[in-house]
């Protein structure tokens, strides 16, 4: 399915599937808006498993988080990982077919959650841990249908075996230098939420001409910015835009990668999670949502070089907190309207 058509997979047919699949939640046991952790934990243990559709972190860290949850609660976590729009496409197809597969959905593209909320596909739930986040990460959805569970900074990076520090790009506009012809790796904004957030902000800052000039440099475009990091590590491409986490993890393994916080601003992306209304394991889903806002999950994120979400979880030594770098913070409107618009423009300019 073309990502541009994903929104069309959530009309009346899917709405009926969502509502019919959630009757037990709506009428059999009305859920309280506020969390009752002990009650949720007891019921979740009887369900025994939870399925997590995740695009906001990589597979390895998602599996690590799942293992920690399983160790703590004895509940199996089925991790299903893909790029943002691929994951949303799968979820949309599930809903259109009346299939209740996902319990919790985590993605980079906030627009996905706006669509799901409007179509009645998300469960109203107010996790107890939500109030323990930094204020900047609270109330992403004041109505309580989705919550910020991961925060990432998108910056520049280069291969140190191919590029000298003095020659590395220092700003997003430096990427347009002709010397980077055939040397740039990027993600596709129609498939990757991170790539979409980056592209939407580049358009907001510099307009259509930014991408017209970029296209002349023949960047290698993968579906995900994580793929772009792999191309950078291998030396196939020399510079990229990427979330900090995979870059630092790769550098920690001895790969020749250096990060540059661009002078025109690194992009701070908040990525949400939500409990599905037709979740096959509704109690385990709610307990897992609590976990995604917990100290334990925040510690997983910190080790993977994502941003600290809670004041009681400190960043690793040597890692710059958001407060110490210039950031661009996309608005909700930027993400809901800007990402789909830039995906269309991208196809027109890059032909893919």
ROROKE-324303 format. One record per residue (C-alpha): residue number from 1; residue in three letters; x, y, z. Coordinates in nm, 3 decimals, decimal comma. Layout:
<atoms>
ATOM     i    aa        xx        yy        zz
ATOM   NUM   ALA         X         Y         Z
...
</atoms>
This chain:
<atoms>
ATOM     i    aa        xx        yy        zz
ATOM     1   UNK     0,000     0,000     0,000
ATOM     2   UNK     0,126     0,346    -0,089
ATOM     3   UNK     0,184     0,542     0,236
ATOM     4   UNK    -0,017     0,828     0,085
ATOM     5   UNK    -0,321     0,601     0,094
ATOM     6   UNK    -0,280     0,485     0,453
ATOM     7   UNK    -0,529     0,739     0,581
ATOM     8   UNK    -0,789     0,588     0,351
ATOM     9   UNK    -0,754     0,256     0,531
ATOM    10   UNK    -0,920     0,403     0,839
ATOM    11   UNK    -1,272     0,494     0,730
ATOM    12   UNK    -1,614     0,355     0,822
ATOM    13   UNK    -1,522    -0,011     0,767
ATOM    14   UNK    -1,230     0,012     1,004
ATOM    15   UNK    -1,430     0,220     1,250
ATOM    16   UNK    -1,692    -0,053     1,272
ATOM    17   UNK    -1,420    -0,312     1,324
ATOM    18   UNK    -1,266    -0,108     1,605
ATOM    19   UNK    -1,594    -0,052     1,783
ATOM    20   UNK    -1,717    -0,409     1,751
ATOM    21   UNK    -1,384    -0,547     1,869
ATOM    22   UNK    -1,386    -0,327     2,176
ATOM    23   UNK    -1,734    -0,400     2,312
ATOM    24   UNK    -1,589    -0,590     2,606
ATOM    25   UNK    -1,397    -0,278     2,705
ATOM    26   UNK    -1,684    -0,040     2,651
ATOM    27   UNK    -1,964    -0,240     2,805
ATOM    28   UNK    -1,819    -0,542     2,983
ATOM    29   UNK    -1,577    -0,358     3,208
ATOM    30   UNK    -1,568     0,019     3,181
ATOM    31   UNK    -1,210     0,131     3,226
ATOM    32   UNK    -1,133     0,413     3,466
ATOM    33   UNK    -0,960     0,712     3,308
ATOM    34   UNK    -0,705     0,717     3,590
ATOM    35   UNK    -0,472     0,427     3,654
ATOM    36   UNK    -0,519     0,178     3,936
ATOM    37   UNK    -0,180     0,009     3,908
ATOM    38   UNK    -0,240    -0,281     4,144
ATOM    39   UNK    -0,568    -0,375     3,980
ATOM    40   UNK    -0,416    -0,348     3,633
ATOM    41   UNK    -0,112    -0,555     3,731
ATOM    42   UNK    -0,323    -0,835     3,877
ATOM    43   UNK    -0,546    -0,859     3,570
ATOM    44   UNK    -0,249    -0,829     3,331
ATOM    45   UNK    -0,073    -1,129     3,485
ATOM    46   UNK    -0,370    -1,347     3,388
ATOM    47   UNK    -0,346    -1,237     3,023
ATOM    48   UNK     0,017    -1,347     3,009
ATOM    49   UNK     0,137    -1,149     2,706
ATOM    50   UNK     0,132    -0,815     2,528
ATOM    51   UNK     0,200    -0,727     2,163
ATOM    52   UNK     0,393    -0,408     2,097
ATOM    53   UNK     0,390    -0,247     1,752
ATOM    54   UNK     0,695    -0,020     1,774
ATOM    55   UNK     0,871     0,219     1,538
ATOM    56   UNK     1,011     0,470     1,786
ATOM    57   UNK     1,324     0,275     1,887
ATOM    58   UNK     1,538     0,012     1,718
ATOM    59   UNK     1,475    -0,362     1,744
ATOM    60   UNK     1,758    -0,437     1,986
ATOM    61   UNK     1,651    -0,181     2,244
ATOM    62   UNK     1,285    -0,273     2,199
ATOM    63   UNK     1,369    -0,636     2,272
ATOM    64   UNK     1,576    -0,529     2,574
ATOM    65   UNK     1,283    -0,330     2,709
ATOM    66   UNK     1,053    -0,626     2,651
ATOM    67   UNK     1,284    -0,856     2,845
ATOM    68   UNK     1,295    -0,618     3,139
ATOM    69   UNK     0,916    -0,600     3,146
ATOM    70   UNK     0,892    -0,979     3,128
ATOM    71   UNK     1,142    -1,023     3,411
ATOM    72   UNK     0,951    -0,779     3,631
ATOM    73   UNK     0,596    -0,895     3,561
ATOM    74   UNK     0,625    -1,243     3,410
ATOM    75   UNK     0,435    -1,124     3,100
ATOM    76   UNK     0,570    -1,202     2,755
ATOM    77   UNK     0,626    -0,908     2,518
ATOM    78   UNK     0,582    -0,975     2,146
ATOM    79   UNK     0,789    -0,704     1,975
ATOM    80   UNK     0,685    -0,614     1,619
ATOM    81   UNK     0,930    -0,356     1,480
ATOM    82   UNK     0,934    -0,160     1,152
ATOM    83   UNK     0,973     0,196     1,022
ATOM    84   UNK     0,696     0,435     1,124
ATOM    85   UNK     0,473     0,435     0,817
ATOM    86   UNK     0,524     0,064     0,753
ATOM    87   UNK     0,415    -0,004     1,111
ATOM    88   UNK     0,116     0,226     1,075
ATOM    89   UNK     0,023     0,060     0,747
ATOM    90   UNK     0,022    -0,277     0,920
ATOM    91   UNK    -0,188    -0,145     1,207
ATOM    92   UNK    -0,434     0,018     0,965
ATOM    93   UNK    -0,473    -0,306     0,773
ATOM    94   UNK    -0,538    -0,492     1,099
ATOM    95   UNK    -0,811    -0,247     1,190
ATOM    96   UNK    -0,968    -0,249     0,844
ATOM    97   UNK    -0,991    -0,629     0,861
ATOM    98   UNK    -1,125    -0,634     1,217
ATOM    99   UNK    -0,808    -0,805     1,343
ATOM   100   UNK    -0,714    -0,725     1,702
ATOM   101   UNK    -0,337    -0,785     1,701
ATOM   102   UNK    -0,164    -0,484     1,858
ATOM   103   UNK    -0,199    -0,398     2,224
ATOM   104   UNK     0,030    -0,094     2,231
ATOM   105   UNK     0,138     0,121     1,938
ATOM   106   UNK     0,454     0,336     1,950
ATOM   107   UNK     0,556     0,549     1,654
ATOM   108   UNK     0,745     0,862     1,553
ATOM   109   UNK     0,468     1,023     1,349
ATOM   110   UNK     0,221     1,201     1,578
ATOM   111   UNK    -0,019     1,236     1,286
ATOM   112   UNK    -0,077     0,859     1,312
ATOM   113   UNK    -0,212     0,907     1,663
ATOM   114   UNK    -0,430     1,201     1,565
ATOM   115   UNK    -0,590     0,984     1,294
ATOM   116   UNK    -0,636     0,688     1,529
ATOM   117   UNK    -0,783     0,907     1,801
ATOM   118   UNK    -1,031     1,069     1,563
ATOM   119   UNK    -1,142     0,728     1,440
ATOM   120   UNK    -1,200     0,597     1,792
ATOM   121   UNK    -0,921     0,338     1,773
ATOM   122   UNK    -0,735     0,441     2,092
ATOM   123   UNK    -0,824     0,364     2,452
ATOM   124   UNK    -0,862     0,647     2,701
ATOM   125   UNK    -0,617     0,581     2,982
ATOM   126   UNK    -0,422     0,809     3,215
ATOM   127   UNK    -0,109     0,627     3,337
ATOM   128   UNK     0,007     0,702     3,687
ATOM   129   UNK     0,363     0,750     3,561
ATOM   130   UNK     0,264     1,022     3,313
ATOM   131   UNK     0,277     1,285     3,588
ATOM   132   UNK     0,640     1,192     3,663
ATOM   133   UNK     0,781     1,304     3,327
ATOM   134   UNK     0,960     1,634     3,272
ATOM   135   UNK     0,693     1,903     3,216
ATOM   136   UNK     0,803     1,949     2,852
ATOM   137   UNK     0,699     1,589     2,782
ATOM   138   UNK     0,365     1,598     2,964
ATOM   139   UNK     0,020     1,653     2,812
ATOM   140   UNK     0,117     1,571     2,455
ATOM   141   UNK    -0,249     1,479     2,421
ATOM   142   UNK    -0,445     1,661     2,695
ATOM   143   UNK    -0,737     1,421     2,641
ATOM   144   UNK    -0,528     1,125     2,756
ATOM   145   UNK    -0,526     0,897     2,450
ATOM   146   UNK    -0,151     0,902     2,375
ATOM   147   UNK     0,167     0,995     2,562
ATOM   148   UNK     0,523     1,095     2,487
ATOM   149   UNK     0,739     0,790     2,566
ATOM   150   UNK     1,061     0,854     2,369
ATOM   151   UNK     1,243     1,176     2,282
ATOM   152   UNK     1,518     1,193     2,020
ATOM   153   UNK     1,745     1,461     1,878
ATOM   154   UNK     1,821     1,458     1,506
ATOM   155   UNK     2,168     1,592     1,423
ATOM   156   UNK     2,437     1,574     1,155
ATOM   157   UNK     2,698     1,299     1,142
ATOM   158   UNK     2,995     1,208     0,926
ATOM   159   UNK     3,238     0,922     0,869
ATOM   160   UNK     3,572     1,027     1,023
ATOM   161   UNK     3,770     0,807     0,783
ATOM   162   UNK     3,622     0,994     0,487
ATOM   163   UNK     3,577     1,347     0,618
ATOM   164   UNK     3,805     1,569     0,827
ATOM   165   UNK     3,644     1,751     1,119
ATOM   166   UNK     3,731     2,087     0,961
ATOM   167   UNK     3,549     1,988     0,642
ATOM   168   UNK     3,239     1,837     0,806
ATOM   169   UNK     2,902     2,014     0,766
ATOM   170   UNK     2,828     2,250     1,055
ATOM   171   UNK     2,470     2,338     0,959
ATOM   172   UNK     2,182     2,186     0,764
ATOM   173   UNK     2,254     2,424     0,477
ATOM   174   UNK     2,613     2,298     0,462
ATOM   175   UNK     2,472     1,969     0,332
ATOM   176   UNK     2,392     2,149     0,007
ATOM   177   UNK     2,760     2,203    -0,079
ATOM   178   UNK     2,833     2,032    -0,414
ATOM   179   UNK     3,127     1,850    -0,251
ATOM   180   UNK     2,870     1,615    -0,096
ATOM   181   UNK     2,750     1,490    -0,435
ATOM   182   UNK     2,697     1,111    -0,415
ATOM   183   UNK     2,807     1,119    -0,049
ATOM   184   UNK     2,483     1,184     0,147
ATOM   185   UNK     2,256     0,923     0,306
ATOM   186   UNK     1,898     1,015     0,396
ATOM   187   UNK     1,574     0,850     0,504
ATOM   188   UNK     1,246     0,871     0,313
ATOM   189   UNK     0,982     1,099     0,476
ATOM   190   UNK     0,696     0,880     0,351
ATOM   191   UNK     0,827     0,578     0,544
ATOM   192   UNK     1,031     0,707     0,837
ATOM   193   UNK     0,883     0,935     1,101
ATOM   194   UNK     1,227     1,068     1,189
ATOM   195   UNK     1,300     1,142     0,824
ATOM   196   UNK     0,959     1,306     0,794
ATOM   197   UNK     1,023     1,526     1,098
ATOM   198   UNK     1,363     1,628     0,960
ATOM   199   UNK     1,232     1,702     0,610
ATOM   200   UNK     0,931     1,897     0,739
ATOM   201   UNK     1,158     2,123     0,941
ATOM   202   UNK     1,399     2,174     0,650
ATOM   203   UNK     1,104     2,283     0,438
ATOM   204   UNK     0,980     2,514     0,713
ATOM   205   UNK     1,325     2,672     0,748
ATOM   206   UNK     1,446     2,682     0,388
ATOM   207   UNK     1,158     2,605     0,153
ATOM   208   UNK     1,125     2,392    -0,159
ATOM   209   UNK     1,459     2,505    -0,301
ATOM   210   UNK     1,640     2,313    -0,023
ATOM   211   UNK     1,519     1,983    -0,167
ATOM   212   UNK     1,563     2,088    -0,528
ATOM   213   UNK     1,929     2,160    -0,454
ATOM   214   UNK     1,961     1,843    -0,247
ATOM   215   UNK     1,826     1,628    -0,532
ATOM   216   UNK     2,107     1,748    -0,758
ATOM   217   UNK     2,357     1,594    -0,514
ATOM   218   UNK     2,205     1,247    -0,568
ATOM   219   UNK     2,169     1,137    -0,203
ATOM   220   UNK     2,109     0,769    -0,136
ATOM   221   UNK     1,759     0,750     0,010
ATOM   222   UNK     1,666     0,456     0,231
ATOM   223   UNK     1,336     0,398     0,404
ATOM   224   UNK     1,475     0,479     0,746
ATOM   225   UNK     1,733     0,716     0,892
ATOM   226   UNK     1,862     0,410     1,078
ATOM   227   UNK     1,950     0,261     0,738
ATOM   228   UNK     2,129     0,585     0,660
ATOM   229   UNK     2,345     0,536     0,969
ATOM   230   UNK     2,442     0,190     0,841
ATOM   231   UNK     2,548     0,341     0,508
ATOM   232   UNK     2,757     0,595     0,697
ATOM   233   UNK     2,926     0,330     0,909
ATOM   234   UNK     3,018     0,121     0,604
ATOM   235   UNK     3,168     0,420     0,426
ATOM   236   UNK     2,928     0,389     0,132
ATOM   237   UNK     2,810     0,740     0,219
ATOM   238   UNK     3,000     1,004     0,413
ATOM   239   UNK     2,742     1,233     0,578
ATOM   240   UNK     2,388     1,196     0,707
ATOM   241   UNK     2,109     1,335     0,922
ATOM   242   UNK     2,002     1,093     1,194
ATOM   243   UNK     1,873     1,054     1,549
ATOM   244   UNK     2,158     1,065     1,797
ATOM   245   UNK     2,099     0,719     1,945
ATOM   246   UNK     2,210     0,490     1,658
ATOM   247   UNK     2,501     0,722     1,581
ATOM   248   UNK     2,643     0,713     1,934
ATOM   249   UNK     2,583     0,340     1,972
ATOM   250   UNK     2,768     0,279     1,646
ATOM   251   UNK     3,055     0,507     1,752
ATOM   252   UNK     3,075     0,325     2,087
ATOM   253   UNK     3,141     0,004     1,893
ATOM   254   UNK     3,446     0,164     1,738
ATOM   255   UNK     3,291     0,271     1,410
ATOM   256   UNK     3,427     0,593     1,252
ATOM   257   UNK     3,133     0,822     1,328
ATOM   258   UNK     3,130     1,176     1,466
ATOM   259   UNK     2,828     1,390     1,551
ATOM   260   UNK     2,775     1,759     1,480
ATOM   261   UNK     2,498     1,956     1,647
ATOM   262   UNK     2,400     2,189     1,361
ATOM   263   UNK     2,428     2,561     1,424
ATOM   264   UNK     2,077     2,617     1,288
ATOM   265   UNK     1,935     2,373     1,544
ATOM   266   UNK     1,906     2,002     1,616
ATOM   267   UNK     1,552     1,870     1,582
ATOM   268   UNK     1,385     1,745     1,901
ATOM   269   UNK     1,126     1,480     1,821
ATOM   270   UNK     0,878     1,349     2,079
ATOM   271   UNK     0,742     1,008     1,990
ATOM   272   UNK     0,412     0,883     2,137
ATOM   273   UNK     0,263     0,554     2,249
ATOM   274   UNK    -0,099     0,454     2,299
ATOM   275   UNK    -0,313     0,162     2,412
ATOM   276   UNK    -0,534     0,029     2,133
ATOM   277   UNK    -0,905     0,022     2,211
ATOM   278   UNK    -0,939    -0,328     2,063
ATOM   279   UNK    -0,626    -0,454     2,240
ATOM   280   UNK    -0,644    -0,836     2,274
ATOM   281   UNK    -0,469    -0,807     2,612
ATOM   282   UNK    -0,615    -0,483     2,750
ATOM   283   UNK    -0,481    -0,509     3,103
ATOM   284   UNK    -0,132    -0,605     2,993
ATOM   285   UNK    -0,147    -0,317     2,744
ATOM   286   UNK    -0,218    -0,068     3,022
ATOM   287   UNK     0,055    -0,211     3,241
ATOM   288   UNK     0,297    -0,190     2,950
ATOM   289   UNK     0,202     0,175     2,897
ATOM   290   UNK     0,292     0,237     3,261
ATOM   291   UNK     0,624     0,066     3,194
ATOM   292   UNK     0,696     0,289     2,892
ATOM   293   UNK     0,676     0,588     3,127
ATOM   294   UNK     0,871     0,422     3,409
ATOM   295   UNK     1,222     0,458     3,548
ATOM   296   UNK     1,315     0,116     3,404
ATOM   297   UNK     1,226     0,209     3,047
ATOM   298   UNK     1,388     0,552     3,083
ATOM   299   UNK     1,709     0,376     3,184
ATOM   300   UNK     1,693     0,168     2,866
ATOM   301   UNK     1,654     0,489     2,668
ATOM   302   UNK     1,943     0,662     2,842
ATOM   303   UNK     2,178     0,371     2,777
ATOM   304   UNK     2,074     0,388     2,411
ATOM   305   UNK     2,148     0,766     2,411
ATOM   306   UNK     1,790     0,884     2,378
ATOM   307   UNK     1,684     1,187     2,580
ATOM   308   UNK     1,599     1,163     2,949
ATOM   309   UNK     1,222     1,173     2,995
ATOM   310   UNK     1,217     1,185     3,375
ATOM   311   UNK     1,398     1,408     3,627
ATOM   312   UNK     1,487     1,102     3,837
ATOM   313   UNK     1,682     0,942     3,547
ATOM   314   UNK     2,002     1,129     3,468
ATOM   315   UNK     2,181     1,121     3,129
ATOM   316   UNK     2,507     0,933     3,092
ATOM   317   UNK     2,831     1,125     3,156
ATOM   318   UNK     2,944     1,314     2,848
ATOM   319   UNK     2,601     1,318     2,685
ATOM   320   UNK     2,465     1,665     2,617
ATOM   321   UNK     2,118     1,721     2,760
ATOM   322   UNK     1,862     1,906     2,549
ATOM   323   UNK     1,907     2,213     2,769
ATOM   324   UNK     2,267     2,251     2,645
ATOM   325   UNK     2,208     2,244     2,269
ATOM   326   UNK     2,011     2,458     2,028
ATOM   327   UNK     1,697     2,267     1,935
ATOM   328   UNK     1,408     2,304     1,695
ATOM   329   UNK     1,087     2,171     1,847
ATOM   330   UNK     0,828     2,080     1,582
ATOM   331   UNK     0,476     2,185     1,666
ATOM   332   UNK     0,185     1,942     1,651
ATOM   333   UNK     0,073     2,118     1,333
ATOM   334   UNK     0,421     2,074     1,183
ATOM   335   UNK     0,393     1,701     1,227
ATOM   336   UNK     0,027     1,648     1,148
ATOM   337   UNK     0,027     1,858     0,831
ATOM   338   UNK     0,393     1,908     0,753
ATOM   339   UNK     0,506     1,546     0,722
ATOM   340   UNK     0,239     1,432     0,471
ATOM   341   UNK     0,296     1,749     0,268
ATOM   342   UNK     0,672     1,703     0,254
ATOM   343   UNK     0,632     1,336     0,159
ATOM   344   UNK     0,433     1,446    -0,147
ATOM   345   UNK     0,686     1,714    -0,236
ATOM   346   UNK     0,969     1,466    -0,190
ATOM   347   UNK     0,816     1,228    -0,443
ATOM   348   UNK     0,777     1,510    -0,692
ATOM   349   UNK     1,137     1,626    -0,657
ATOM   350   UNK     1,325     1,299    -0,601
ATOM   351   UNK     1,097     1,075    -0,809
ATOM   352   UNK     1,065     0,814    -0,537
</atoms>
